[in-house]
Amino acid sequence: MIVAPGQGSQTPGFLSPWLELPGFRDRMGWLSAVAGMDLVAHGTTSDAETIKDTAVAQPLIVGAGLVSLLALFAHPADGFRVVGAGAGHSVGEITAASAAGVLSAEQAMVFVRERGRGMAEASAMTPTGMTAVVGGDPEEVAAALERHGLTPANMNGAGQVVAAGTLEQLAALRDDPPARARVIPLQVAGAFHTSHMQPAVDRLAAYSRAISTHDPRLPLVSNADGTVVQDGREVLRRLVSQVSSPVRWDLTMETFADMGVTGLIEIPPAGTLAGLAKRALKGVETLALKTPDDLEAAHRMIREHGAPTELSPVEASWSVVVSPVKGAVTPSVELGGTVAAGDTVATVATLRAEHPVVAAHGGRAVEWLVAPGDPVSPGQPLLRLYPEEDAL
């Protein structure tokens, strides 16, 4: 499992040791040209206040993550073959989507550039911010946030919730915190993942209509609800909507556990997600890839924990529909029947709800890989489809 961090993970100078790797500076220079800013300078010499700026922080984090991945895998296809799944926290979902082949690096940088600008402009309309609430009784934490009119913008698991709202609302939380909880202001410029960001959503939605995508080459776990997404257009739709929607990293980590993840590597600027995983995913080996000195350990983990991904195509003409969550499956399409893109082919029942299984592409149903009532895992192949022309 490879995970990409979100905003707030950046620190002054974090990029400096990476520039010693051959080609790293040149690649960051190219992504700087695409983003329209000097990412090398921001990652090495810019101060904390400068890289706190949303319009700077987001392209810096995504660019650093994408280039650092090349130190793990000389060619992207190498990663597709051995990484069991990928995910990103908030803006890190753009990094993960590009790493999985949904977007090119250049598309990702343009998208994150406009995301950062749009969110910075939305933040400037009303003074807002975010505060981490660590510990305390979950019900008391939820009641405190509601009492002060705050939104639980990030539910990170491991006893951490990030509250978002106006500076006045956050000050009220500081003065009247939940019992036995620590309240920690975050170095971000606005109330991300709340309705305050709707202007940025509208901006990105317009751009997204002109962006071409590919389906992910490995299972991508979504922040929205912890489901595995296999359709590139759906990944892009979620990248747009998550700007004003809560990040459910708690559900994302639950899916990691359901998938049987045994090792987790967080790419730069690393530390936050590996720390959450240590507390929430007992028995899973974690690594925060902070400097090139950590690469030897990362390569060892890839050798020991890596395995061929289940989304690797068996034949180029086959399309595979996978389970979005862990649960019991009920197929709803007969073999030989024609399936259109967007059709529901099955449901997966969990303890909380029933989840539709939607085909990303059309075709003829040729083989169910599960039986009714079988337990399935997130990302597990359920149904093979042949393109209609092949089936005839």
Secondary structure, DSSP 8 states (H G I E B T S, - for coil): -EEE--TT---TTTTGGGGGSTTHHHHHHHHHHHHTS-HHHHHHT--HHHHHSHHHHHHHHHHHHHHHHHHH-SSHHHHHHH---EEESTTHHHHHHHHTTSS-HHHHHHHHHHHHHHHHHHHHHS-EEEEEEEES-HHHHHHHHHHTT-EEEEEEETTEEEEEEEHHHHHHHHHS--TTEEEEE-S-SS-TTSGGGHHHHHHHHHHHTT------SS-EE-TTTS-EE--HHHHHHHHHHGGGS-B-HHHHHHHHHHTT--EEEE-SS-SHHHHHHHHHSTT-EEEE--SGGGHHHHHHHHHHH----TTS-SSTT-EEEE-SSSEEEEE-S-TT-EE-TT-EEEEEE-SS-EEEEE-SS-EEEEEESS-TT-EE-TT-EEEEEE-HHHH-
